[in-house]
Amino acid sequence: MLTAMAAGFLWAGGYAVLCWAKPFAPCRKCRGLGAVERFGKPRMCPRCHGKLLRLRVGRRLHNYWRRTRDAGTAPSRPQP
């Protein structure tokens, strides 16, 4: 049980570092090519719209948390 928890924390920490260092990953639908074949013809990828990359889920959660925190925190006042 302790080994599984340690492995989970290690994985979560590694994923957090990956999201910080490389927030974008190749699109899962087109595998980073920007185009998919539909009805025998190449079309622009509907998921990434030809941008080749997508924002990782962990980075999306971090951005959401940061925006929510910033919106709910009063701005700091300068000290006289």
Chimera marker file (.cmm) of the C-alpha trace (Angstrom):
<marker_set name="trace">
<marker id="1" x="0.000" y="0.000" z="0.000" r="1" g="1" b="0" radius="0.5"/>
<marker id="2" x="2.772" y="2.412" z="0.920" r="1" g="1" b="0" radius="0.5"/>
<marker id="3" x="4.632" y="1.559" z="-2.272" r="1" g="1" b="0" radius="0.5"/>
<marker id="4" x="1.553" y="2.308" z="-4.377" r="1" g="1" b="0" radius="0.5"/>
<marker id="5" x="1.083" y="5.664" z="-2.641" r="1" g="1" b="0" radius="0.5"/>
<marker id="6" x="4.739" y="6.557" z="-3.133" r="1" g="1" b="0" radius="0.5"/>
<marker id="7" x="4.503" y="5.609" z="-6.812" r="1" g="1" b="0" radius="0.5"/>
<marker id="8" x="1.378" y="7.765" z="-7.166" r="1" g="1" b="0" radius="0.5"/>
<marker id="9" x="3.059" y="10.778" z="-5.582" r="1" g="1" b="0" radius="0.5"/>
<marker id="10" x="6.143" y="10.252" z="-7.720" r="1" g="1" b="0" radius="0.5"/>
<marker id="11" x="4.008" y="10.070" z="-10.881" r="1" g="1" b="0" radius="0.5"/>
<marker id="12" x="2.018" y="13.192" z="-9.914" r="1" g="1" b="0" radius="0.5"/>
<marker id="13" x="5.213" y="15.114" z="-9.174" r="1" g="1" b="0" radius="0.5"/>
<marker id="14" x="6.745" y="14.048" z="-12.477" r="1" g="1" b="0" radius="0.5"/>
<marker id="15" x="3.614" y="15.066" z="-14.363" r="1" g="1" b="0" radius="0.5"/>
<marker id="16" x="3.594" y="18.454" z="-12.615" r="1" g="1" b="0" radius="0.5"/>
<marker id="17" x="7.200" y="19.054" z="-13.673" r="1" g="1" b="0" radius="0.5"/>
<marker id="18" x="6.354" y="17.972" z="-17.232" r="1" g="1" b="0" radius="0.5"/>
<marker id="19" x="3.392" y="20.385" z="-17.343" r="1" g="1" b="0" radius="0.5"/>
<marker id="20" x="5.641" y="23.198" z="-16.117" r="1" g="1" b="0" radius="0.5"/>
<marker id="21" x="8.521" y="22.467" z="-18.511" r="1" g="1" b="0" radius="0.5"/>
<marker id="22" x="6.510" y="21.477" z="-21.586" r="1" g="1" b="0" radius="0.5"/>
<marker id="23" x="2.877" y="22.638" z="-21.301" r="1" g="1" b="0" radius="0.5"/>
<marker id="24" x="1.942" y="21.640" z="-24.863" r="1" g="1" b="0" radius="0.5"/>
<marker id="25" x="1.745" y="18.112" z="-26.273" r="1" g="1" b="0" radius="0.5"/>
<marker id="26" x="1.010" y="16.766" z="-29.764" r="1" g="1" b="0" radius="0.5"/>
<marker id="27" x="-2.661" y="16.593" z="-30.676" r="1" g="1" b="0" radius="0.5"/>
<marker id="28" x="-4.099" y="13.144" z="-29.935" r="1" g="1" b="0" radius="0.5"/>
<marker id="29" x="-6.386" y="13.019" z="-32.945" r="1" g="1" b="0" radius="0.5"/>
<marker id="30" x="-3.879" y="13.921" z="-35.684" r="1" g="1" b="0" radius="0.5"/>
<marker id="31" x="-0.745" y="12.897" z="-33.711" r="1" g="1" b="0" radius="0.5"/>
<marker id="32" x="0.755" y="16.343" z="-34.275" r="1" g="1" b="0" radius="0.5"/>
<marker id="33" x="0.353" y="16.373" z="-38.064" r="1" g="1" b="0" radius="0.5"/>
<marker id="34" x="-2.418" y="18.982" z="-38.248" r="1" g="1" b="0" radius="0.5"/>
<marker id="35" x="-4.506" y="16.997" z="-40.731" r="1" g="1" b="0" radius="0.5"/>
<marker id="36" x="-6.670" y="13.895" z="-40.663" r="1" g="1" b="0" radius="0.5"/>
<marker id="37" x="-8.050" y="11.844" z="-43.508" r="1" g="1" b="0" radius="0.5"/>
<marker id="38" x="-11.829" y="11.954" z="-43.770" r="1" g="1" b="0" radius="0.5"/>
<marker id="39" x="-13.734" y="10.344" z="-46.608" r="1" g="1" b="0" radius="0.5"/>
<marker id="40" x="-10.451" y="9.700" z="-48.412" r="1" g="1" b="0" radius="0.5"/>
<marker id="41" x="-9.347" y="13.342" z="-48.404" r="1" g="1" b="0" radius="0.5"/>
<marker id="42" x="-6.980" y="15.135" z="-46.046" r="1" g="1" b="0" radius="0.5"/>
<marker id="43" x="-8.803" y="17.663" z="-43.861" r="1" g="1" b="0" radius="0.5"/>
<marker id="44" x="-7.731" y="20.049" z="-41.149" r="1" g="1" b="0" radius="0.5"/>
<marker id="45" x="-7.813" y="18.407" z="-37.721" r="1" g="1" b="0" radius="0.5"/>
<marker id="46" x="-11.098" y="19.271" z="-35.957" r="1" g="1" b="0" radius="0.5"/>
<marker id="47" x="-9.536" y="19.040" z="-32.503" r="1" g="1" b="0" radius="0.5"/>
<marker id="48" x="-6.434" y="21.255" z="-32.845" r="1" g="1" b="0" radius="0.5"/>
<marker id="49" x="-7.545" y="23.211" z="-35.954" r="1" g="1" b="0" radius="0.5"/>
<marker id="50" x="-4.179" y="22.613" z="-37.614" r="1" g="1" b="0" radius="0.5"/>
<marker id="51" x="-2.126" y="24.036" z="-34.724" r="1" g="1" b="0" radius="0.5"/>
<marker id="52" x="-0.493" y="20.605" z="-34.134" r="1" g="1" b="0" radius="0.5"/>
<marker id="53" x="-0.429" y="21.016" z="-30.350" r="1" g="1" b="0" radius="0.5"/>
<marker id="54" x="-2.825" y="20.886" z="-27.418" r="1" g="1" b="0" radius="0.5"/>
<marker id="55" x="-2.576" y="22.139" z="-23.844" r="1" g="1" b="0" radius="0.5"/>
<marker id="56" x="-1.967" y="19.336" z="-21.351" r="1" g="1" b="0" radius="0.5"/>
<marker id="57" x="-4.750" y="18.543" z="-18.876" r="1" g="1" b="0" radius="0.5"/>
<marker id="58" x="-2.550" y="19.331" z="-15.875" r="1" g="1" b="0" radius="0.5"/>
<marker id="59" x="-1.596" y="22.715" z="-17.293" r="1" g="1" b="0" radius="0.5"/>
<marker id="60" x="-5.261" y="23.449" z="-18.037" r="1" g="1" b="0" radius="0.5"/>
<marker id="61" x="-6.144" y="22.703" z="-14.400" r="1" g="1" b="0" radius="0.5"/>
<marker id="62" x="-3.255" y="24.854" z="-13.160" r="1" g="1" b="0" radius="0.5"/>
<marker id="63" x="-4.338" y="27.805" z="-15.336" r="1" g="1" b="0" radius="0.5"/>
<marker id="64" x="-7.946" y="27.467" z="-14.105" r="1" g="1" b="0" radius="0.5"/>
<marker id="65" x="-6.817" y="27.352" z="-10.466" r="1" g="1" b="0" radius="0.5"/>
<marker id="66" x="-4.521" y="30.383" z="-10.933" r="1" g="1" b="0" radius="0.5"/>
<marker id="67" x="-7.248" y="32.468" z="-12.624" r="1" g="1" b="0" radius="0.5"/>
<marker id="68" x="-9.758" y="31.589" z="-9.891" r="1" g="1" b="0" radius="0.5"/>
<marker id="69" x="-7.278" y="32.436" z="-7.134" r="1" g="1" b="0" radius="0.5"/>
<marker id="70" x="-6.290" y="35.725" z="-8.761" r="1" g="1" b="0" radius="0.5"/>
<marker id="71" x="-9.939" y="36.726" z="-9.208" r="1" g="1" b="0" radius="0.5"/>
<marker id="72" x="-10.744" y="36.034" z="-5.541" r="1" g="1" b="0" radius="0.5"/>
<marker id="73" x="-7.673" y="37.645" z="-4.012" r="1" g="1" b="0" radius="0.5"/>
<marker id="74" x="-7.630" y="41.347" z="-3.238" r="1" g="1" b="0" radius="0.5"/>
<marker id="75" x="-4.775" y="43.242" z="-4.864" r="1" g="1" b="0" radius="0.5"/>
<marker id="76" x="-1.920" y="43.962" z="-2.480" r="1" g="1" b="0" radius="0.5"/>
<marker id="77" x="-1.481" y="47.553" z="-1.401" r="1" g="1" b="0" radius="0.5"/>
<marker id="78" x="1.951" y="49.160" z="-1.446" r="1" g="1" b="0" radius="0.5"/>
<marker id="79" x="3.458" y="49.854" z="1.971" r="1" g="1" b="0" radius="0.5"/>
<marker id="80" x="3.999" y="53.582" z="2.776" r="1" g="1" b="0" radius="0.5"/>
<link id1="1" id2="2" r="1" g="1" b="0" radius="0.2"/>
<link id1="2" id2="3" r="1" g="1" b="0" radius="0.2"/>
<link id1="3" id2="4" r="1" g="1" b="0" radius="0.2"/>
<link id1="4" id2="5" r="1" g="1" b="0" radius="0.2"/>
<link id1="5" id2="6" r="1" g="1" b="0" radius="0.2"/>
<link id1="6" id2="7" r="1" g="1" b="0" radius="0.2"/>
<link id1="7" id2="8" r="1" g="1" b="0" radius="0.2"/>
<link id1="8" id2="9" r="1" g="1" b="0" radius="0.2"/>
<link id1="9" id2="10" r="1" g="1" b="0" radius="0.2"/>
<link id1="10" id2="11" r="1" g="1" b="0" radius="0.2"/>
<link id1="11" id2="12" r="1" g="1" b="0" radius="0.2"/>
<link id1="12" id2="13" r="1" g="1" b="0" radius="0.2"/>
<link id1="13" id2="14" r="1" g="1" b="0" radius="0.2"/>
<link id1="14" id2="15" r="1" g="1" b="0" radius="0.2"/>
<link id1="15" id2="16" r="1" g="1" b="0" radius="0.2"/>
<link id1="16" id2="17" r="1" g="1" b="0" radius="0.2"/>
<link id1="17" id2="18" r="1" g="1" b="0" radius="0.2"/>
<link id1="18" id2="19" r="1" g="1" b="0" radius="0.2"/>
<link id1="19" id2="20" r="1" g="1" b="0" radius="0.2"/>
<link id1="20" id2="21" r="1" g="1" b="0" radius="0.2"/>
<link id1="21" id2="22" r="1" g="1" b="0" radius="0.2"/>
<link id1="22" id2="23" r="1" g="1" b="0" radius="0.2"/>
<link id1="23" id2="24" r="1" g="1" b="0" radius="0.2"/>
<link id1="24" id2="25" r="1" g="1" b="0" radius="0.2"/>
<link id1="25" id2="26" r="1" g="1" b="0" radius="0.2"/>
<link id1="26" id2="27" r="1" g="1" b="0" radius="0.2"/>
<link id1="27" id2="28" r="1" g="1" b="0" radius="0.2"/>
<link id1="28" id2="29" r="1" g="1" b="0" radius="0.2"/>
<link id1="29" id2="30" r="1" g="1" b="0" radius="0.2"/>
<link id1="30" id2="31" r="1" g="1" b="0" radius="0.2"/>
<link id1="31" id2="32" r="1" g="1" b="0" radius="0.2"/>
<link id1="32" id2="33" r="1" g="1" b="0" radius="0.2"/>
<link id1="33" id2="34" r="1" g="1" b="0" radius="0.2"/>
<link id1="34" id2="35" r="1" g="1" b="0" radius="0.2"/>
<link id1="35" id2="36" r="1" g="1" b="0" radius="0.2"/>
<link id1="36" id2="37" r="1" g="1" b="0" radius="0.2"/>
<link id1="37" id2="38" r="1" g="1" b="0" radius="0.2"/>
<link id1="38" id2="39" r="1" g="1" b="0" radius="0.2"/>
<link id1="39" id2="40" r="1" g="1" b="0" radius="0.2"/>
<link id1="40" id2="41" r="1" g="1" b="0" radius="0.2"/>
<link id1="41" id2="42" r="1" g="1" b="0" radius="0.2"/>
<link id1="42" id2="43" r="1" g="1" b="0" radius="0.2"/>
<link id1="43" id2="44" r="1" g="1" b="0" radius="0.2"/>
<link id1="44" id2="45" r="1" g="1" b="0" radius="0.2"/>
<link id1="45" id2="46" r="1" g="1" b="0" radius="0.2"/>
<link id1="46" id2="47" r="1" g="1" b="0" radius="0.2"/>
<link id1="47" id2="48" r="1" g="1" b="0" radius="0.2"/>
<link id1="48" id2="49" r="1" g="1" b="0" radius="0.2"/>
<link id1="49" id2="50" r="1" g="1" b="0" radius="0.2"/>
<link id1="50" id2="51" r="1" g="1" b="0" radius="0.2"/>
<link id1="51" id2="52" r="1" g="1" b="0" radius="0.2"/>
<link id1="52" id2="53" r="1" g="1" b="0" radius="0.2"/>
<link id1="53" id2="54" r="1" g="1" b="0" radius="0.2"/>
<link id1="54" id2="55" r="1" g="1" b="0" radius="0.2"/>
<link id1="55" id2="56" r="1" g="1" b="0" radius="0.2"/>
<link id1="56" id2="57" r="1" g="1" b="0" radius="0.2"/>
<link id1="57" id2="58" r="1" g="1" b="0" radius="0.2"/>
<link id1="58" id2="59" r="1" g="1" b="0" radius="0.2"/>
<link id1="59" id2="60" r="1" g="1" b="0" radius="0.2"/>
<link id1="60" id2="61" r="1" g="1" b="0" radius="0.2"/>
<link id1="61" id2="62" r="1" g="1" b="0" radius="0.2"/>
<link id1="62" id2="63" r="1" g="1" b="0" radius="0.2"/>
<link id1="63" id2="64" r="1" g="1" b="0" radius="0.2"/>
<link id1="64" id2="65" r="1" g="1" b="0" radius="0.2"/>
<link id1="65" id2="66" r="1" g="1" b="0" radius="0.2"/>
<link id1="66" id2="67" r="1" g="1" b="0" radius="0.2"/>
<link id1="67" id2="68" r="1" g="1" b="0" radius="0.2"/>
<link id1="68" id2="69" r="1" g="1" b="0" radius="0.2"/>
<link id1="69" id2="70" r="1" g="1" b="0" radius="0.2"/>
<link id1="70" id2="71" r="1" g="1" b="0" radius="0.2"/>
<link id1="71" id2="72" r="1" g="1" b="0" radius="0.2"/>
<link id1="72" id2="73" r="1" g="1" b="0" radius="0.2"/>
<link id1="73" id2="74" r="1" g="1" b="0" radius="0.2"/>
<link id1="74" id2="75" r="1" g="1" b="0" radius="0.2"/>
<link id1="75" id2="76" r="1" g="1" b="0" radius="0.2"/>
<link id1="76" id2="77" r="1" g="1" b="0" radius="0.2"/>
<link id1="77" id2="78" r="1" g="1" b="0" radius="0.2"/>
<link id1="78" id2="79" r="1" g="1" b="0" radius="0.2"/>
<link id1="79" id2="80" r="1" g="1" b="0" radius="0.2"/>
</marker_set>
